[in-house]
Amino acid sequence: MTNNFPEYHRYHIDTCNTLGIAHWPTRFRVRVGRIGLAKHLLKGLIDTRLNMEVVFSRPCIYRVFSGPIGGFAPRPEHCVACLRCMNEYHEFVRVSPNLERRKLGDSYFTFNYVDQLTYESETGMVPVKGAGYRGRFGGEGWDGMWTDMSEIVRPTRDGIHGREFISTSVDIGSKPDFLVFGDDGQPEGATPVMFSLPVPFIFDLLPASVDSSTAWQILAETAHAVESLAIVPLRTLSLRGLTGTHLVPLVKPAEVEELARLAFTPRLIELDGWESAAFARVKEILPETLTSLRVPFGADLMGLYRQGARVFHLTADYHGRSPDGTFVLDLIRQAHKAFVEAGIREEVTLIGSGGLIAAEHLPKSIICGLDLVALDTPVVVTLQGTLAGECVDRETSHFVMSKKLTVEWGMQRLKNMSASWRDQLLEILGAMGIREVRRLRGEVGRAMFMKDLEAETFAGVDGYGN
């Protein structure tokens, strides 16, 4: 008997250890006094009666002193600052933070985020610190939101290790609140118009300063490999010769007629700014394609909904701020709440970008109300792009990319980052006992907000809020 059903494959992203191609400052500086080391070795030779194997052993488990001449030429790129060497041989070994490393990033995308993203993109693994979390337990922006793991339903629901499947699939499009069926059993009226992605993130536009064929090719091929989407300007598609349903052409209203010359039929089109005539024309040219509207946070979403828009890509600057200074966390909650109160949240898809630079920001933004996120600056840092000064918006920010950038290397780095971020999302979903990421959307009961807790705790206390 012939099996006509396709073979089932559990979604998986292949990872591979991929070191950097550009020279970046190491996290730590390791300095060894050569005279002190020579005296120590001489003393060891005497004490062990010339036992060379013992004297010239390399005690560092991270191979910092495993070069051809050992500690006389330490390799700081391997150092994790366990400080064993410094504690045992404090007379001639010093380990200290590398101040040059702290210059990576800017005031928002700090070097700590760069460090974390570097590890994720090199290994594809979840960054775990054996000494426990050493950061702040509160602060501004995303640091003022905590995910609540107190309602653990089934601790064995652990999708990262495959004991039980947890879905990270999300839908893009519109779903009516209910279906109406006629006497013939066929649906009447509105029906779902959507497609699904296996991960709740897509790749947003590259910054204007990162406009190279190699970078766009990396973005496109990675989106295809992880079964996601990459947003690319329409003219860049034709200029770079990129095709495929994993690409989302970004179209300005004045460029809509050029869609008729596309060499493929995309699943999603992104219209840069609202124009009713352009929106209608896109549907005429590509009737089977969904249209996403790219607008800044704070736009009149209900008005746009009434004019037919159903998929919204809401943008903030790279520091997660709207023009009036409101942070993206609050902006997402406002947009989500507006559709919930109108009773039409299921009919729209909300995509967000800007200020989402760490793996933890992915589940936090979904809890606040997004369906999925679009990654911008994390993509550049994954490809070892350095931020030159403050990088706030796409047009004026300057990123410096390595001249050694290759498609194969960059694609694997982005795949590693994607796998790491998905695994960290699975960890949170598993800890909460949630079986699919769709159920996480808007689930603010699974989160705590520092400013709300402080207001509740200190309300009425003299001096609070001043």
Stockholm file with secondary structure:
# STOCKHOLM 1.0

chainA/1-466         MTNNFPEYHRYHIDTCNTLGIAHWPTRFRVRVGRIGLAKHLLKGLIDTRLNMEVVFSRPCIYRVFSGPIGGFAPRPEHCVACLRCMNEYHEFVRVSPNLERRKLGDSYFTFNYVDQLTYESETGMVPVKGAGYRGRFGGEGWDGMWTDMSEIVRPTRDGIHGREFISTSVDIGSKPDFLVFGDDGQPEGATPVMFSLPVPFIFDLLPASVDSSTAWQILAETAHAVESLAIVPLRTLSLRGLTGTHLVPLVKPAEVEELARLAFTPRLIELDGWESAAFARVKEILPETLTSLRVPFGADLMGLYRQGARVFHLTADYHGRSPDGTFVLDLIRQAHKAFVEAGIREEVTLIGSGGLIAAEHLPKSIICGLDLVALDTPVVVTLQGTLAGECVDRETSHFVMSKKLTVEWGMQRLKNMSASWRDQLLEILGAMGIREVRRLRGEVGRAMFMKDLEAETFAGVDGYGN
#=GR chainA/1-466 SS CCCCSCCCCCCCCCCCCCCCSSCCCCSEEEEECHHHHHHHHHHHHHHTTSCHHHHTCCCCTTCTTCSTTGGGSCCGGGCCCCCHHHHHSTTTEEEEECTTGGGSSCSSSCHHHHHHHHHHHHHCSCCCCTTCCCSCSSCSGGGGEEECCTTCSCTTCCTTTTSSCCBCCEEEEECCSSCEECTTSCEESCCCEEEEESSSEEECCCCTTCCCHHHHHHHHHHHHHTTCCEEEEHHHHHHHTCCSTTEEEEECGGGGGGGGGCSSCCSEEEEESCCHHHHHHHHHHCTTSEEEEEEETTSCHHHHHHTTCCEEEEECCTTSBCTTCCBHHHHHHHHHHHHHHTTCGGGCEEEEESSCCSTTHHHHHHHHTCSEEEECHHHHHHTTCEECSCCCSTTTCCEECCTTCCHHHHHHHHHHHHHHHHHHHHHHHHHHTCSBGGGGTTCGGGEEEHHHHHHHHHTTCTTTTC
#=GC SS_cons         CCCCSCCCCCCCCCCCCCCCSSCCCCSEEEEECHHHHHHHHHHHHHHTTSCHHHHTCCCCTTCTTCSTTGGGSCCGGGCCCCCHHHHHSTTTEEEEECTTGGGSSCSSSCHHHHHHHHHHHHHCSCCCCTTCCCSCSSCSGGGGEEECCTTCSCTTCCTTTTSSCCBCCEEEEECCSSCEECTTSCEESCCCEEEEESSSEEECCCCTTCCCHHHHHHHHHHHHHTTCCEEEEHHHHHHHTCCSTTEEEEECGGGGGGGGGCSSCCSEEEEESCCHHHHHHHHHHCTTSEEEEEEETTSCHHHHHHTTCCEEEEECCTTSBCTTCCBHHHHHHHHHHHHHHTTCGGGCEEEEESSCCSTTHHHHHHHHTCSEEEECHHHHHHTTCEECSCCCSTTTCCEECCTTCCHHHHHHHHHHHHHHHHHHHHHHHHHHTCSBGGGGTTCGGGEEEHHHHHHHHHTTCTTTTC
//
